[in-house]
Amino acid sequence: MEAVGGYPESPEQGRLSALWADRSLRAKGLIVGVVPVGVFLLTAYLTTIEVGVIAGFACSLASIVFFTTSVARRVQRSEENARRLAEGLPLLAPISGSDEVGGVAVALHRASAVLTERQAALAESEAMYRTLARNFPDGVVGLFDHDLRFTLMEGKGLEPIGFTKERLEGRTITEVGEELFPETVRAAEAQYRAALMGEKSTTERLVNDHTFLVQIVPVRSDTGEVVAGMLVGLDITERKEAEEELRRAEAFLSSVVENIPNMVFVKSAEDLRFVRFNRAGEELLGYSRSDLLGKNDYDLFPPEEAEFFTSKDREVLSSGRLVDIAEERIQTREKGERFLHTRKIPILDADGHRVYLLGISEDITDRRMADAQIREAKEVAERANGAKDEFLSRMSHELRTPMNAVLGFAQILEMEDPTPDQRESVRQILAAGRHLLGLIDEVLDVSRIATGRLSLSSEPVSVTDALTEAADLIRPLAVERGIRLRIDDANGLHVQADHQRLKQVLLNLLSNGVKYNREGGDILVTWEHVTPDRLAIRVADTGIGIASEAMARLFDPFDRLGAEMSGVEGTGLGLALSKGLIEAMGGTVKAESEAGAGSAFTIELHLAEPQVDRFEREWGGHEAPSGKLTPSRTILYIEDNLSNLRLIERIISDRPQIRLLSAMQASLGLELARDHLPDLILLDLHLPDMAGEEALRRLREDPRTRTIPVVMISADATQAQINRLLAAGADEYLTKPLDVARFLQTVEAMLDREPAGP
């Protein structure tokens, strides 16, 4: 069936065309036959027939000619309209007539109306189809005919690759392919021709750095005939990039998992069968991956081990949380029994369902053995340390007992007016005995520092007080050697330290500055802020100095750096002990020295707010509430820290009903307690001559002081310490820095008791 105007001819158009052709032929035959007959009759009978006949015949002939001419004109008009209909042009107005020719003309006009309507519908359909195709997201849609020529090309995927539909429509696949993908144009042609043969194909094609997933399919009519081909191309560049990134991420993750030194495994949540194992898992268990995958624990391990592993798996999956198995035993194929530290966690899908179980197991067998060896070695060391401490304690006791007699009788001899020779001998005995006693104390302190058993009371300590106390003790020796001692005023600065231990360190540094100085030399003590919250105290002398090669051994115990040949007394423990004490108080010690040019030692400690200042700040300078106090009561405060003494003095300064006695040594405090029988004793835990715990014991053993309330005050706030002192007989335990309100409440409660009697 021929096409009309490029479109297939409809059945009605076919019938019209056939009718038109039949009637046109009949009209033309009539004209051709009538004209010769008229001429012949006119010529043959013109002379013999009557004029009437001639006239009648002429009229008939005229009518025939007129009729023929009219039919011919209408046929020609219908023929012209048929041509116009075929070319899609508007039809000419038909020449009226009620015969068959007129019927053909009317049929042509009806066909024209139907065709126009169908063309409009087809145009609307094509416009809609193009609109849909034009808005095809991230891709293109095209149609091609049997000549492999694109009749349509639309889609938003054209613009990113730099093309328009005008550039592609009307061109063949060969023309387009040679421009876009010349290396594969032949293969593309084969795919397009295959589509016109009824086959479909899918391929990926790279166009101007964009990857398209291209499908080429046949387009069939209602009867199943392939009338065209269609191309659908989807721009999958981003998806390909995402897939590539995912592939790289998976490769990276796989590489990480494979190179993790611990065993990593994954089980299916459905049946607890292994679906993944890393290389470390293969090496640990002694199985290849193919032997492990698809198996469960019962296929690989003894029943009791498999049951344990499986129970933990079920616990993970049922709870939905990580399960940490600190230690589990496993039997391996080649390494025998091993111990693992395993963590198991459920893996969820996008809907939150548990689909896998991930496990990571670390082989801790060697570490377990090493830990056992370390524990054993530690126990041996602790036993050795215990034996050493016991030895030192016994030796201290055994040495102090005879030393007490030696020093005691030597002092008696010194008071009995000995001869000059005897006096010198007694002086040597006393010097040696005191040196030996100091050595015993220092050895014990160094031992306590090394074992972490050194007891410290960290609190705000006045730098000036600590320096003054140490300087007062060393000044006689300095005067004896003509050494000038200069100390900068610390302007009320306080550091966080143990008062007694800080004084011990300063005394040691000043003592070294005197002993290893030149005659008539100098010792200068200065201070400076190294940071807003740290203070440096520097002790510099003009002595013999220390050689640079010996500086590395400066703080080693018992190493006197050759000074043992100088005749200067010493143990080699002073600096080691000082360093340990300062570091135990959160500070540092540094040394600078040059042979022949003197030495400088710098200690750094944290600054602290003076307790009196804190009291004034918290109470706003106002009088503290006095509470219900009984008149004429006495409080004894046994404390070696002047700052703490001043604080208590300040707190009770507005309470004239209370008399405050103070002692900076436990022995003096015990004497005052027995002599004055105070109503309350405030007892520091760390005292220079006796531990506060020992002083408490003596107070409770003495019938005269047994009933006096005792409140322990210490910076040691550990509960074990508090419980021990309360069990030893203390009535209350207050920690430093003091809570003033609680302190006053405690004092009030203690003083409300009945006064102590003899």
C-alpha positions in Angstrom: 0.0 0.0 0.0 1.5 3.3 -1.1 2.0 6.1 1.4 0.3 9.4 1.1 2.3 12.5 2.1 4.8 10.2 3.8 2.1 8.4 5.8 0.5 5.0 5.2 -2.7 5.1 3.1 -5.9 4.4 5.0 -8.6 1.9 3.8 -11.1 4.7 3.1 -8.5 6.6 1.0 -7.9 3.4 -1.0 -11.6 3.0 -1.9 -11.8 6.7 -2.9 -8.8 6.4 -5.1 -10.2 3.3 -6.8 -13.6 4.9 -7.5 -12.0 8.0 -8.7 -9.8 6.1 -11.1 -12.8 4.1 -12.6 -15.0 7.1 -13.3 -12.2 9.1 -14.7 -11.5 6.4 -17.2 -15.2 6.1 -18.2 -15.6 9.9 -18.8 -12.5 10.1 -20.9 -13.7 7.2 -23.1 -17.0 8.8 -23.7 -15.4 12.0 -24.9 -13.0 10.2 -27.2 -15.9 8.1 -28.8 -18.6 10.8 -29.3 -16.6 13.4 -31.2 -15.5 11.3 -34.2 -19.0 9.9 -34.7 -20.6 13.3 -34.9 -18.1 14.5 -37.5 -18.7 11.4 -39.6 -22.5 11.7 -39.6 -22.4 15.4 -40.4 -20.2 14.7 -43.4 -22.1 11.7 -44.8 -25.7 12.8 -44.5 -25.4 16.6 -44.8 -26.8 16.7 -48.4 -29.6 14.2 -48.0 -31.2 14.6 -44.6 -33.7 17.1 -43.9 -32.8 20.3 -42.4 -35.0 19.5 -39.3 -33.0 16.3 -38.7 -29.8 18.2 -39.1 -31.0 20.8 -36.6 -32.1 18.1 -34.1 -28.9 16.3 -34.5 -27.0 19.5 -34.0 -28.9 20.2 -30.7 -28.2 16.7 -29.5 -24.6 17.0 -30.5 -24.3 20.3 -28.6 -25.9 18.7 -25.5 -23.4 15.8 -25.7 -20.5 18.2 -26.1 -21.8 20.3 -23.2 -22.3 17.3 -21.0 -18.9 15.9 -21.8 -17.2 19.2 -21.2 -18.9 19.6 -17.8 -18.0 16.1 -16.7 -14.4 16.6 -17.9 -14.1 19.8 -15.8 -15.4 18.1 -12.7 -13.2 15.1 -13.3 -10.2 17.4 -13.6 -11.2 19.3 -10.4 -11.5 15.9 -8.6 -8.1 14.9 -10.0 -6.6 18.1 -8.8 -8.1 17.6 -5.4 -6.8 14.1 -5.3 -3.3 15.4 -6.0 -3.7 18.1 -3.3 -5.0 15.4 -0.9 -1.9 13.3 -1.6 0.4 16.3 -1.1 -1.4 17.5 2.1 -2.6 20.8 0.5 -6.0 22.3 1.0 -8.7 21.1 -1.5 -10.3 23.3 -4.2 -14.1 23.8 -3.9 -15.8 21.0 -5.7 -18.0 21.6 -8.8 -21.5 20.7 -7.9 -23.1 17.7 -9.3 -25.3 14.8 -8.2 -23.8 12.1 -10.3 -21.0 9.7 -9.5 -18.3 12.4 -10.3 -20.0 14.6 -7.7 -20.0 11.8 -5.3 -16.3 11.3 -5.8 -15.7 15.0 -5.1 -17.7 14.8 -1.9 -15.8 11.7 -0.8 -12.5 13.4 -1.5 -13.5 16.3 0.8 -14.6 13.9 3.5 -11.3 12.1 3.2 -9.4 15.4 3.4 -11.3 16.2 6.6 -10.5 12.8 8.1 -6.9 13.0 7.0 -6.5 16.6 8.4 -8.0 15.4 11.7 -5.7 12.4 11.9 -2.7 14.5 10.9 -3.5 17.0 13.7 -3.8 14.1 16.2 -0.6 12.6 14.9 1.1 16.0 15.2 -0.2 16.4 18.7 1.0 12.9 19.6 4.4 13.5 18.0 4.7 16.8 20.0 3.8 15.1 23.2 6.2 12.3 22.5 9.0 14.8 21.7 8.2 16.6 24.9 8.5 13.4 26.9 11.7 12.5 25.1 13.1 16.0 25.5 12.6 15.8 29.3 14.1 12.3 29.6 16.4 12.8 32.6 20.1 12.1 32.3 19.7 10.5 28.9 18.6 10.6 25.3 15.8 8.9 23.3 16.1 8.5 19.5 14.2 6.9 16.6 15.8 5.8 13.3 14.4 4.5 10.1 15.4 1.6 7.8 18.1 3.8 6.3 19.7 4.0 9.8 18.8 7.7 9.8 17.8 9.4 13.0 14.3 10.8 12.7 14.1 11.9 16.3 16.7 12.6 19.0 15.7 14.2 22.3 16.7 14.2 25.9 18.5 16.2 28.6 21.5 14.0 28.2 22.4 15.7 25.0 23.6 19.0 26.5 26.3 17.6 28.8 28.0 15.9 25.8 27.8 19.1 23.7 25.1 18.0 21.2 21.7 19.2 20.1 18.8 17.3 18.4 19.3 19.5 15.3 22.9 18.3 15.0 21.8 14.6 15.1 18.3 14.4 13.5 18.5 13.6 9.8 21.9 12.1 10.0 22.7 8.4 9.7 24.3 6.4 12.5 27.4 6.1 10.3 27.8 9.9 10.1 27.2 10.3 13.8 29.4 7.4 14.8 32.4 8.6 12.7 32.2 11.8 14.7 31.5 10.4 18.2 33.0 6.9 18.3 34.8 6.1 15.1 36.6 3.1 16.5 33.3 1.3 17.2 31.1 2.7 14.5 30.9 -0.6 12.6 29.8 -2.5 15.6 27.2 0.1 16.3 25.9 -0.2 12.8 25.5 -3.9 13.3 23.5 -3.3 16.5 21.2 -0.8 14.7 20.6 -3.2 11.8 19.9 -6.0 14.2 17.2 -3.9 15.9 15.5 -3.4 12.5 15.6 -7.1 12.2 13.8 -7.5 15.5 16.7 -7.9 17.9 17.6 -5.8 20.9 21.0 -5.1 22.4 22.5 -3.3 25.4 26.0 -1.8 25.6 28.0 0.9 27.3 29.4 3.7 25.3 31.7 6.5 26.2 30.8 9.8 24.6 32.8 13.0 25.4 33.9 11.7 28.8 30.3 10.6 29.7 29.4 6.9 30.0 26.0 5.9 28.5 24.1 2.7 29.0 22.6 2.3 25.5 19.7 0.0 24.6 18.7 -0.4 20.9 15.3 -2.0 20.4 12.9 -2.5 17.5 9.7 -0.5 17.1 6.8 -2.6 15.9 3.4 -1.8 14.4 0.1 -3.3 15.5 0.6 -6.1 13.2 4.1 -6.9 14.6 6.0 -5.4 11.6 9.3 -3.6 12.5 8.7 -0.1 11.3 11.6 1.7 13.0 14.3 1.3 15.6 14.6 3.1 18.9 17.7 4.1 21.0 17.5 4.8 24.7 20.7 6.0 26.3 21.0 6.7 30.0 24.0 8.8 31.3 25.5 6.6 34.0 28.7 8.6 34.5 28.0 9.4 38.1 26.8 5.9 38.8 30.0 4.5 37.2 32.1 6.9 39.3 30.2 5.9 42.4 30.7 2.2 41.5 34.3 2.8 40.9 34.6 4.6 44.2 32.7 1.8 45.9 35.0 -0.7 44.2 38.1 1.2 45.5 36.6 1.4 48.9 35.8 -2.3 48.9 39.3 -3.0 47.7 40.7 -0.8 50.4 38.5 -2.3 53.1 39.4 -5.8 51.9 43.1 -4.9 52.0 42.7 -3.5 55.5 40.8 -6.6 56.7 43.4 -8.9 55.0 46.3 -7.1 56.7 44.8 -6.8 60.2 47.1 -9.0 62.3 44.1 -10.3 64.3 41.6 -12.9 63.1 38.6 -11.4 61.4 35.6 -13.5 60.5 32.0 -13.0 59.4 29.1 -15.4 60.0 25.6 -15.5 58.5 23.1 -14.6 61.2 20.7 -17.2 59.8 22.7 -20.3 60.3 26.0 -19.1 61.9 28.1 -20.4 59.0 31.3 -18.6 58.1 31.1 -16.4 55.0 34.4 -14.5 55.3 37.8 -15.1 56.8 41.0 -13.0 56.6 44.5 -14.2 56.2 45.3 -14.0 59.9 42.4 -16.3 60.6 43.7 -18.9 58.2 47.2 -18.7 59.7 45.8 -18.9 63.3 43.4 -21.8 62.8 45.5 -23.7 60.3 42.7 -24.0 57.7 42.5 -22.6 54.2 39.7 -20.3 53.4 38.0 -22.9 51.3 38.0 -25.3 54.3 36.4 -22.6 56.5 33.7 -20.9 54.3 30.3 -22.5 54.6 31.2 -24.3 57.8 30.0 -23.7 61.3 31.8 -24.1 64.7 30.7 -27.7 65.1 32.4 -28.6 61.8 35.7 -27.3 63.0 36.1 -27.4 66.8 35.5 -29.8 69.6 31.9 -29.9 70.8 32.5 -28.0 74.1 34.4 -25.2 72.3 31.8 -25.1 69.5 29.0 -24.9 72.0 30.7 -22.0 73.8 31.4 -20.1 70.6 27.8 -20.6 69.4 26.3 -19.5 72.7 28.2 -16.2 72.5 27.0 -15.8 68.9 23.4 -16.2 69.9 23.9 -13.7 72.8 25.2 -11.1 70.3 22.4 -11.6 67.8 19.7 -11.6 70.5 21.0 -8.6 72.4 22.0 -6.6 69.3 25.1 -5.3 71.1 28.8 -5.9 71.2 29.9 -8.8 73.4 33.5 -8.7 74.7 35.0 -12.1 75.6 38.1 -11.4 77.5 39.5 -14.9 77.2 38.4 -18.0 75.3 40.3 -21.2 74.6 40.5 -22.6 71.1 42.0 -25.7 69.6 43.9 -25.0 66.3 45.1 -27.4 63.7 48.8 -26.6 63.8 49.5 -24.3 66.9 47.7 -26.4 69.4 45.7 -24.7 72.2 45.6 -21.0 72.0 43.8 -18.2 74.0 41.9 -15.5 72.2 40.4 -12.1 73.2 37.3 -11.8 71.0 34.8 -9.1 70.3 31.6 -9.9 68.4 29.1 -7.5 67.1 25.9 -7.8 64.9 25.8 -6.4 61.4 22.5 -4.9 60.4 21.0 -4.3 57.0 19.2 -1.1 55.9 16.0 -2.2 57.6 17.8 -2.9 60.9 17.6 -6.6 60.6 20.6 -8.7 61.9 22.1 -10.3 58.8 25.7 -11.0 59.8 27.9 -11.4 62.9 31.4 -9.8 62.8 34.1 -11.2 65.1 37.6 -10.0 65.7 39.9 -12.3 67.7 43.3 -11.4 69.1 45.7 -14.2 69.9 46.7 -13.4 73.5 48.5 -16.7 74.2 52.0 -15.2 74.2 50.9 -12.1 76.1 49.1 -14.3 78.6 52.3 -16.2 79.2 54.2 -13.0 79.4 51.7 -11.6 81.9 52.1 -14.7 84.0 55.8 -14.3 83.9 55.5 -10.6 84.8 53.1 -11.4 87.6 55.6 -14.0 88.9 58.5 -11.6 88.5 56.5 -8.8 90.2 55.6 -11.1 93.1 59.3 -12.0 93.4 60.2 -8.3 93.3 57.5 -7.4 95.8 58.8 -10.2 98.1 62.3 -8.8 97.6 61.1 -5.3 98.2 59.2 -6.5 101.3 62.3 -8.2 102.5 64.3 -5.1 101.8 61.8 -2.9 103.6 61.7 -5.3 106.5 65.5 -5.3 106.5 65.7 -1.5 106.5 63.1 -1.2 109.1 64.8 -3.7 111.3 68.2 -2.1 110.6 66.8 1.3 111.4 65.5 0.1 114.7 68.6 -1.9 115.5 70.8 1.0 114.6 68.8 3.7 116.3 68.7 1.9 119.6 72.5 1.9 120.1 72.9 5.2 118.4 70.5 6.7 121.0 72.9 5.4 123.7 76.0 6.6 121.8 74.6 10.1 121.2 73.0 10.3 124.7 76.1 9.4 126.6 78.3 11.5 124.3 76.1 14.5 125.1 76.4 13.7 128.9 80.2 13.5 128.6 80.1 16.9 126.7 78.2 18.4 129.7 80.7 17.0 132.3 83.4 19.6 131.6 85.8 17.2 129.7 89.4 18.1 129.0 90.2 19.6 125.6 91.3 16.3 124.2 88.2 14.6 125.6 86.0 17.4 124.2 87.4 16.9 120.7 86.8 13.2 121.0 83.2 13.7 122.2 82.7 16.2 119.3 83.9 13.6 116.8 81.6 10.9 118.4 78.6 13.3 118.2 79.4 14.3 114.6 79.8 10.8 113.4 76.7 9.6 115.3 74.5 12.4 113.9 75.9 11.7 110.4 75.1 8.1 110.7 71.6 8.9 112.0 71.0 11.3 109.0 72.2 8.5 106.7 69.7 6.1 108.2 66.8 8.6 107.7 67.8 9.3 104.1 68.1 5.7 103.2 64.6 5.1 104.5 63.2 8.0 102.7 64.8 7.0 99.4 63.5 3.5 99.8 60.0 4.9 100.5 60.1 7.1 97.4 61.3 4.1 95.2 58.4 2.0 96.4 55.8 4.7 96.3 55.2 4.5 100.0 56.3 8.0 100.9 53.5 9.8 102.8 53.0 13.5 101.8 50.7 16.2 103.0 50.2 18.5 100.1 48.9 21.9 101.1 49.6 25.6 100.5 53.1 26.3 102.0 54.6 29.8 102.5 57.8 30.0 100.5 59.2 32.6 102.9 58.4 30.5 106.0 60.0 27.4 104.5 63.1 29.3 103.4 63.4 31.1 106.7 63.2 27.8 108.7 65.8 26.1 106.5 68.1 29.1 106.6 67.8 29.4 110.3 69.1 25.8 110.6 72.0 26.3 108.2 73.0 29.8 109.2 75.4 28.8 112.0 77.4 26.6 109.6 77.5 29.4 107.0 78.7 31.9 109.6 81.4 29.5 110.7 82.7 29.4 107.1 82.2 33.1 106.4 79.6 32.4 103.7 77.0 35.1 103.1 73.4 33.9 102.8 71.0 36.2 101.0 67.3 35.3 100.5 64.8 37.3 98.5 61.5 38.0 100.2 58.9 35.8 98.5 56.2 38.5 99.2 53.7 36.0 100.7 53.8 33.5 97.9 52.6 30.0 98.6 53.3 26.8 96.7 51.5 23.4 96.8 53.8 21.1 98.8 54.4 19.2 101.9 55.8 21.7 104.4 58.2 19.4 106.1 59.5 17.8 102.9 59.9 21.2 101.2 61.9 22.5 104.1 64.0 19.3 103.9 64.8 19.9 100.3 65.7 23.5 100.8 67.8 22.6 103.8 69.7 20.1 101.7 70.3 22.6 98.9 71.5 25.2 101.3 73.6 22.7 103.1 75.3 21.7 99.9 75.8 25.4 99.0 77.7 25.9 102.3 79.6 22.6 102.3 80.9 22.8 98.7 81.4 26.6 98.6 84.7 28.5 98.9 85.6 30.3 102.1 83.8 33.7 102.2 81.6 32.7 99.3 77.9 33.6 98.7 74.6 31.7 98.5 71.7 33.6 96.8 68.2 32.4 96.9 65.8 34.0 94.4 62.4 33.2 92.9 60.4 34.0 89.7 57.2 33.1 88.0 57.9 30.7 85.1 54.2 30.4 84.2 51.2 32.1 85.8 50.7 29.0 88.0 54.2 27.8 88.6 57.0 29.3 90.8 60.7 28.6 90.5 63.0 28.9 93.6 66.7 29.1 92.7 69.5 28.4 95.0 72.9 29.5 93.6 76.3 29.3 95.2 79.8 30.4 94.3 81.5 27.1 95.1 83.7 24.7 93.3 81.0 23.7 90.7 80.6 20.4 89.0 82.4 19.1 85.9 80.2 18.7 82.8 80.9 15.0 82.4 79.6 14.4 86.0 76.3 16.2 85.5 74.5 13.2 84.2 75.2 11.4 87.5 74.2 14.3 89.7 71.0 12.8 91.1 72.2 9.1 91.3 72.0 7.7 94.9 75.3 7.3 96.7 77.3 8.9 93.9 79.2 11.9 95.4 80.9 12.7 92.1 84.4 12.4 93.7 83.6 14.6 96.7 84.3 11.6 99.0 88.0 12.4 98.5 87.5 16.1 99.5 87.0 15.5 103.2 83.5 17.0 103.1 80.9 14.9 104.9 78.1 13.5 102.9 76.1 10.4 102.0 75.5 10.9 98.3 71.8 10.7 98.9 70.8 14.3 99.4 70.2 15.3 95.8 68.6 12.0 94.9 66.3 12.3 97.8 65.5 16.0 97.0 64.7 15.2 93.4 62.4 12.4 94.5 60.6 14.5 97.0 60.0 17.5 94.7 58.7 15.2 91.9 56.4 13.5 94.4 55.0 16.9 95.1 54.3 17.5 91.4 57.4 19.7 90.8 60.8 19.5 89.0 64.4 20.0 89.9 67.0 21.3 87.5 70.8 21.9 88.0 73.3 24.2 86.3 76.9 24.1 87.1 80.4 24.9 85.7 83.6 23.6 87.3 85.1 26.4 89.3 82.2 28.8 88.8 79.6 27.5 91.2 76.3 25.7 90.9 72.6 26.6 90.8 69.7 24.4 91.6 66.1 25.4 90.6 63.0 23.7 91.9 59.6 24.4 90.3 56.3 23.9 92.1 52.7 24.9 91.5 51.5 28.1 93.1 48.8 27.9 95.7 46.4 30.4 97.3 47.3 31.1 100.9 44.7 29.5 103.2 44.2 32.8 105.1 43.5 34.6 101.8 41.1 31.9 100.7 39.3 32.3 104.1 39.0 36.0 103.6 37.8 35.6 100.0 35.2 33.0 100.8 33.9 34.8 103.9 34.1 38.2 102.4 36.2 39.6 105.3 33.1 39.3 107.6 33.1 37.7 111.0 32.5 34.0 110.7 29.4 32.8 112.6 30.4 32.0 116.1 27.7 29.4 116.7 26.8 28.1 120.2 30.2 28.2 122.0 30.8 27.5 125.7 33.0 30.2 127.2 36.5 29.7 128.5 37.5 26.8 126.3 41.0 25.9 125.1 42.0 24.4 121.8 45.5 22.9 121.2 46.7 22.9 117.5 49.7 20.7 116.8 50.9 21.8 113.3 54.3 22.5 111.8 53.0 24.6 108.9 52.9 28.3 109.9 50.3 29.1 107.2 47.9 26.6 108.7 48.5 27.9 112.2 47.7 31.5 111.0 44.5 30.2 109.3 43.2 28.7 112.5 44.3 31.8 114.4 42.4 34.0 111.9 39.2 31.8 112.1 38.9 32.0 115.8 40.3 35.5 116.3 36.8 36.9 116.6 36.0 34.4 119.4 37.5 35.6 122.6 35.9 32.8 124.5 38.5 30.4 122.9 42.1 30.3 123.8 44.4 28.8 121.2 47.6 26.9 122.1 50.0 25.8 119.3 52.9 23.5 118.9 55.0 22.8 115.8 56.3 19.5 117.0 54.4 16.4 118.2 56.6 16.0 121.4 55.9 19.6 122.5 52.2 19.2 121.7 51.9 16.1 123.8 53.5 18.0 126.7 51.1 20.9 126.3 48.2 18.4 126.2 49.2 16.8 129.5 49.9 20.1 131.1 46.8 22.2 130.0 44.3 19.5 129.3 42.6 21.4 126.4 39.0 21.0 125.5 39.9 20.1 121.9 43.1 19.0 120.1 43.6 19.7 116.4 46.3 17.3 115.2 48.2 17.4 111.9 49.0 14.0 110.4 52.5 14.9 109.2 54.8 16.3 111.8 58.6 16.7 111.7 59.4 14.6 114.8 56.6 12.1 115.0 53.7 10.9 112.8 50.3 12.3 113.8 49.0 8.7 114.0 51.7 7.9 116.6 50.8 11.1 118.5 47.1 10.1 118.5 48.0 6.7 119.9 50.0 8.2 122.8 47.1 10.6 123.5 44.7 7.8 123.7 47.0 5.7 125.9 47.7 8.4 128.4 44.9 8.4 131.1 45.2 12.2 131.4 44.4 12.9 127.7 42.4 9.8 126.8 39.0 11.6 126.8 40.0 14.8 125.1 38.4 15.1 121.6 41.0 14.9 118.8 40.3 16.1 115.3 42.8 15.0 112.7 43.6 17.6 110.0 45.4 16.4 106.8 45.6 16.9 103.1 45.4 13.1 102.7 41.7 12.7 101.8 41.8 9.0 101.0 38.9 7.1 102.6 41.1 4.3 103.7 43.3 6.8 105.6 40.2 8.4 107.2 38.7 5.1 108.2 42.0 4.0 109.8 42.5 7.2 111.9 38.9 7.1 113.0 39.3 3.5 114.1 42.5 4.5 115.9 40.6 6.9 118.1 40.2 10.2 116.3 36.8 11.8 116.9 36.7 13.5 113.4 38.8 13.8 110.3 39.0 17.1 108.4 40.8 17.5 105.0 42.8 20.4 103.7 42.0 22.9 102.3 39.6 23.4 105.2 35.9 23.8 104.7 35.5 26.6 107.2 31.8 26.1 107.8 32.4 22.4 108.5 35.4 23.2 110.6 33.3 25.6 112.8 30.5 23.1 113.1 33.0 20.4 114.2 34.6 22.7 116.7 31.2 23.7 118.1 30.2 20.1 118.4 33.4 19.1 120.1 33.4 22.0 122.6 29.8 21.3 123.5 31.0 18.2 125.2 31.6 18.1 128.9 35.0 19.7 129.7 37.8 17.3 130.1 39.0 16.7 133.7 42.2 15.5 135.2 
